[in-house]
């Protein structure tokens, strides 16, 4: 609002601060090949269309299960999604169900209030030996994988590596070449994880929370399944986005919720609608075709 004081801690770009003199990421065990749902899904893929299913569950009910199995909300959702995918790929012959979990990089960079996008990711494989284990054991394994990758220097290496990569990309003069390289990079990234999961935590809305019933999220992703989770108004709000013509993966996930005694309600479902940022791809295609004619 006009006249408000905005803290410098909110506006400072972490990239303008000096880099640490030494970044020593902790070693992480090699991960098995991840299942790629773009090539090995059990149902037809719709790459040009994404659907979102908004699911609502009781915050009290889910948190009771979280506490009883020694989980966090993020690790419980990661395990339930892994279990759901493994139901449809029980022999693991095409790869291991692997969750890409979004993590907040602000603490690692020493800028907890920064307004800039500060999101990294850690990958959590659901290894074959986890099949048949108890939920508690699966959660424990999941949390160990998160802890191994959540070391400050690992997150810093990720953050600066992504920035340096984008800086190199911006040196390429041709927009068409940038798009081609990014497309290739996206295809490579799909080899490392199966499902993208983000849990943003509980919304801190203060007195305004009594007016909020749920939070719904719609977004795009490199993955065929993207799950965004938030909590508000006494509910966990799960936005399950998929690129499939059938609900096999969705139903497997909903069944996992039911098996844990967590009742759910489908609040809404529709095609994901995102406003286009620009028509650069159309212009790029025109330029490419003109260059070919020349």
Helices and strands as residue ranges (DSSP letters): H 8-11, G 14-16, H 37-40, E 51-58, H 59-68, H 73-88, E 98-104, H 106-109, E 119-125, G 128-130, H 135-149, H 152-170, H 175-189, E 195-202, G 206-211, E 225-232, E 235-242, H 248-259, E 264-271, H 280-293
